[in-house]
Amino acid sequence: MALEVFHKDETLQMRRKLIGQSCRLFFSHDPVKIVRARGQYLYDENGMQYLDCISNVQHVGHCHPSITQAAAAQMDLLNSNTRFLHDNIVLYADRLAATLPKKLCVFYFVNSGSEANDLALRLARQYTRHQDVIVLDHAYHGHLTSLIDISPYKFRKLEGQKEWVHVAPLPDTYHGIYREDHPDPGQAYADTVKSLIEEAHKKGRKISSFFAESLPSVGGQIIFPTGYCKRVAEYVREAGGVYVADEIQTGFGRVGSHFWAFQLQGEDFCPDIVTMGKPIGNGHPIACVATTEEIAAAFTANGVEYFNTFGGNPVSCAIGLAVLDVLEKEDLGGNAVRVGGHLKQLLLQLQTKHPLIGDVRGVGLFIGMELVKDRASRKPATEEAAHLVRRLKEERIVISTDGPWDSVIKFKPPMCFSIEDAERVSTCIDQILRELDDTHQKEDC
C-alpha cells in the first residue's frame, strides 16, 4: 500500500507538531521537501531538480542502483543478530583492512559515527588507564553525552568544559594564532598540544587520548599544516595516550589522492584508532572503529563483553561491500581529484574578482570558501555567507555554511559530482557575488 503524501505546508505543520524543534531543517525559513533523489541530484514534490553540494552521507550518489540491489538481495536472504556467525562481517573487515596501515587490523562495527567515537573513547581509556582527553577548539564528535563533553562546538553552549577535557587551538592558518606566514605552523600548533599535556601533568592528570577530525569540518573545512599530526601523536604517546583520527566526514576517498584523510600527513603517520561513519553505508546506518591488536586486547581483558545487536549485521556489511565496489569501479577517488581540483581552481579564480572571498582551501571534494568583510582584517562575512546560501537555493543549488562564524561555504557533495556541476556552481556564485559587490558599492557611495 502506498504511503499517504501530504502537501508541503501540511508536512511542515505536522513536523513542527510531532518532531522536536531542536531537530532543525536545512533552509528553515523555507524548507525544501525532497521526495526522490539520484546521483548528485535531489527532486522536490513538484519534480524540481536541485544540485546537492551538502550530502556527503550519500557518498557514491543518492539511490545508487548497486547499493540498492545489494541491500535488497541480502535483506531478502537474511538479516540477523550479529552474534550469529556470518561471512559478510569478516569479508567487509578484510576489505577495510586493505585500505588501512597494517597495524590497524581489528574492527568493531556499530550503527553511527557517534557510536563509533563513543567506543573509541572507551577503547582509549581502557588501554591507557587514563581519563583526560585533548580535543581541538570548535570540534564536533557526536551527539552522545560522552561526545558532547569532548565537542567544544556543543559544550560551550551547554554546561561548559569538564575538568578532564583540554582544548587545543584549531590549527587554522587563516584565522588562527599561527598563520600562513609562519615558518613552521605545524610544529607551532603541535607545541600548543605539548603545553596542554604539561599543564595537565602539573595538575596530576593523565592523558588518555587526542581526538581530532583528520580535516576539521565544523571548524571550517580546515587543512592541517604539514607535520602537525605526526608531532602531536609523538607528544600524546610520550604522555601515555593514543591518537584517535575521526574520519567520519572525510574517509572513503573524499580527499581523492588517498583513501583516508589522515594519510595526507605522510606515510610515516598512523593513528592508533580510526573512526568511520556517514559515507561508509551511503546513507544506511553503519559505522566502524579500527584499532590495533594491543588496544583491542586491553579492551577484551576488562572481562566485559562488548555487544552490538545491529552493528555489522549482514545487510549493513553487504551495503558496505557494495560501496567499496562502486568506489573502485567508478574511480570516484580519481573523480574527487579531477572535479575537486577543477572546482577549487574555479573558486580561486573567483577570489581574484570578488573581495568577499578571503580564502579558498581544501582537497578533493572537501573544499571551503571563506567570506570576509575585508581581506586585511579577515573579519568573517557571516551575513553575506547566509545570503549566498539562500540565493544559491533559489538557483536550485543546495549548500551550507560552517566554521566558528558560519562564514565558510562548504562543499562536500556526493563523490559523483561532475565537472559540469562544478562549473554550474561557480557561475552561480560569480553572479550572486557580483550582486553583493554592486550592493556594497552603492552603500559606500
N, C-alpha and C positions, 0 to 999 in steps of 0.2 A: 504494500500500500504506500503511495506517495505521501511524503510529509506535507503538511499544510504550509503554504507560502504566504507570508504577510507582506503588506505594503511597507516600504522602508520606514515611514513615520510610526507605524504600529510596532514594528520590530524595535525601534529605538525606544518607544514608550514602554514596551514590555521589559526591555533590558534595564532601563532606569528603575523599574519597579522591582525586578527579580534578582538582578546581579549587583553585587557590592559596588558602590560608586568609586571605591579606590581602584577598581579594575578599569583603567582608562582605555579609551579607544584612540586610535590614530585619528587626527583631524577632528577632535571632539566638537569643534564648533559646527562642523558639517561632515559627519562620518560618511565614509564610502561603504555601501553594502555590497560585498563581494559574494557572488553566488557560484562562480566557477573560475578555474584558472588552468593555464597550460604553459609550460616553459617559464619564461620571464614575464608573462602577461596575465593580468587579472581582468575579470569581467564583472560589471555590476548587474543589477537586476534588469537594467534596460539594454544589456548587451554592449555597453560602452567599454572599450578596452583601455586599460591603464598599464603603463610600463612600470614594473616593480623594481625599485632600487633599494628596497628595505629587506626583503625576505631571505636573509642568509640561512634560515632554517630549512627552507626548501632548496637544499644545496645544489642538486643537479637539475633543478627545474620543477615547477609545480606539476603534480599528477603525471610524473614520468611513467610511460607505459611499462617499462621494465620493472620498476618498483612496484607498481600496482599489481602486475602479474605475479611477481614473487610473493607478495603478501597474500593475495587471494589463493594461490596454489597451496601455500603452507597452511593457511587458515582452514582450507577445505580438508587438509590431511590430518593435522594435529596442532594444537596449541596447549601446552601442559605446564604444570608446576615445574619450576626449574630444578627440583630435586630428583626428577627422573633423568636417567641417562639419555642423552641425545647428541647426534653428530653436529648439529648446527653451531652450538656454542663453541665447541673446540675448533671447528673449521674456521669460524669467524675470528676467534682469538689468534689462531695461527696466521691468518691473513693480516690482522692488525700488527702482530709481532714483526712481520716482514717490513713494515713501514717505519719501525722504531729502532733506536740503538739496541744492541743485543742485551744490555743489562736490564732493559725494561721488558720483562718477559712473563710477568704474572698479571692476570687481568681479573677485575671484578666488574660485573655488569649490573647496571642499575637502570632507573627509569627517566632520570632527568639530570641536567647539569648541576642543579642544586644538590641532589643526592650524591652525585659524584664528588663534589667539593666537600660535602659534609663527611663522606667516607675518607677522603684524603686527609682531612683534619684529624680524624680518629687514627688513621694509619701512622701519621707523623707523630702524634702524641704517644701512641703505644710503643713505637720503635725507639724514640728518643727519651722517653720518660720525662719529657719537659712539657710545659703548658703554653708558654708565650708564643705569639705569632707576630711576624712583621709583615705588613701589607703596604701597598702604595696609596698615596693620597688619591681621592676620587675613585677608588676601586669599587667594583661591584662583583661579588662572587656567588650570589644566590639569595633566595627568599626564606630559607630556613632560619630559625632563631640563631643557630650557631654561626651562620654565614652573614646575617645582618650584623653580628658582632664584629666581623672582620671586613666589613664593607663600609668605608668612610662615606661613600656616596649615600648610604642609608642611615648609618647610626648617628651622623651629625644632625639629622632631622628628628631623631628619636631620643633615646636615653643617654646618648653620648658614648664616649670611648671607655671601654673596660681597661682595668689596670694591666691586664695581660696582653693587650694589643698595642703594638708600636707602629706608628705611621711614618713611613719614609717619604721624602719628596718624590713626586712624579717626575721621571726623567724626561721632561718636556723641554727640548732645546729651543722652542719658540717662545714660551711664556715663563719657563722655569728659572730657577736661581742660577743655573749654568746654561748658557745659550750656545748658538751655533758658532760663535766666535771664540769659544773656549778651546784651548789646545787639546784637551782630552776630557770631554764631558762624561764619557763612560766611566772613567776612573773617578772623576769628581763626584758623580751621583752614587757610585758604589761606595765611596767613602762615607757618605751620609748614612748608609746602612751599617757600616762598621761602627760608626759613632753611636747609633741606636743600640747596637749589641753591647757596646762598652757601658753605656748608661744603664742598661737593664742588669748587667752583671754587678754593677755597683750597688744596685738595689736588692741583690740576692736572687734575681730572677734568671731563668734559663730559657733559651730559645728552642722551640720545637721545630719551627718551620718559617720559611719565607714563601708567601703566596703572591703570585703575580700572573696576570694575563700575559701571554707572550707578546701581544701587541695590545695595550690597553685601549678598549673601545669606548666605554662610558667616559673615560678620561679625555677622550677627544681624538681617537684614531692616532695614537702615539706610536712612533717607531723608536725603539730603544737605540741609544748611541752604541757604537761598536765597543765590544768588550764588557759592557755593563753586566750582563747576566753571568758571565764566567767569573768575574771578580766577586760579585755578590754571592754566588754559590760557594766560592772558596771561603769567604768570611763566615757564612752561615754554617758550613760544615765544620770549620775550625771551632765554632761555638757549640758543636754537638747537634745542630739542627739539620733539616733537609730542605731541598729546594722543590717547591711544587709549581709546575707550569700549568696554568689554566688555559687550555686550548679550546674551550667551549665555543668561542666565537671564531677562532682563527685556524682551526685544524682542517684536515682533509683537502689540502691543496689550494686553499684560498689565496695564499701568498704566491702561488704559481710556480716559483722556482724550487720550492721544497714542499713536502707533504705536510710538515708541521712548522709553525711559525718560529718555534724555539731554535730550529735549525739555521735560521738566519744569523744566529750568533756564532756559527762556526762548527766544524765537525768535532772539535775538542770540547764542546759544551753539551752536557746531557743532564737533564733534571733527574731527581730521584723519584718523583711521582708526576704523572701527567694525567690530567682530567680532560674528558671529551664529552660533548653533548651536542645539542642543536642540530648541526648538519649530519651527524652520524646516521640518522634514520630518515633524512629527507622529510621531516615533519612527523614521523612516527616516534613515540616516546621511548627512546633508548639512549643510554649514556654509559660511560665506562671510566674506570680508573686503571691505569697501567703503572706498575711499580716493579721494584727489584725483588729477587728471591729473599734477600735478607730482611727487608721491611715486611714482606708478606709472612715470613716465618715468625717474626715477632708478634704480628697480629694474631696468628694461629696459636701462639704459645700462651696467650692470655686465658685460653681454655673456654672462651665464649664463642659459640657458633655464630658465624655471620650468615644470615639467611635473607634472601630477597625473592619473594614469590614470583614476580614477573620479570625481574631484571635478567636479560639474556634468554628469554623464552624462545621457542623455535621460530615463531613468526617474526619477532624482533630481529633475531640473528639472520633469518632469511632476507629480511629487508636490508640489514647492514651489509650483507654479502652483495646484494644487488647494487647498492650504492657504490661499493668499491668497483664492481664490474663496469658500471656506467662511467665512473671517473676515468678508468683506464681506456675503455673502448672509444669514448668520445674525446679523449685527450683534453679534459676540462682543466687540468693544471696548465697545459700549454695555452689553452684559451685564456686563462687568467693572466698569463704573461702578456699575450698579444693584445687582448682587449683592454686589460687594466693599464698596460703601458701606454696604449693609444689614448685612453680616457685621461690619464694623468697628464700627458703632453697637451691635450686639448685644454685642460684646466689651467695648465701653466701658461699657455698662450692667452687665455682669458685674463690671467693675472697681470699681463703686460698692458692690458686695455682698461682694466677696472680697478681703481684704487681700493675698493671694498675688499678685494681678495688679498688677505695678508699672507696666507701660507697655503701651499698645496703639498700634501705629504701622503705617503702610503706605498704599498707594494702589492702587486697582483690586483685582485678585486677587493682590496681593503684600502680605501682611499678617503682622506679627509680634506675638505676645503674650508679654511677658516676665514670668516669675515671679520673685518676690524673697522673701527671708526676712522682711524688713520694709521698708517704704517709705522710712523715714528713712535707713538705711544703704545701701539698694539692693543688699544682698548677694544674689547670684544664688541662686535656689532650684533647683539642679540636680537633686537627688533628686526633688523634687516634680514637676518637669517630666517626668522619666523615668517617674514613676508615672502621670501624666496620660496620657502616650502609651500606656502599657501598658493602662490601663483603657479608653481610647478604642478600642483594638483589640478588647477584649472586647465593646464595643458595636458592633463591625463598622465602625469608622471608622479609616482608616489615616492617620497624620500623623507628623511627625518634629520633632526639635529641631535648633537650630543656635545660633550665637553663640559667643563665646570660652569660655563656661562651659556650653554646651549647656542654657541656661535659657530660650531663646526658642522658643516653639511657632510653627512657620512654616506659613503657608497659601499654597500655590502649586498649586491644583488645576487640572484641565482647565478651559478657558475656558467650557465649557457648564454649569458649576456653577450651581445654581438657588437661588432664594430659600428653597425648602423645604429644600434641602441645608444652607444656612447656618443655618436655624433648628434643624434637627436637631443640628448640631454644637454650637451654642450651648447648647441644652437639655442635652445630654450633659455638656458642660464644667461647666455650672452644678451638676449633680448630683454630679459627681466632686469638684469643689472644695468643695462642702458637706460631703462625706465627709471631705475633708482638714481643713477647718476644725474639724469636730467632733473629729477625732483630735487636733489641736493643742490644742484647749481642754481635752480630757481630760488631756493630758500636762502642761499648765500647772497643773492643779488639784493 
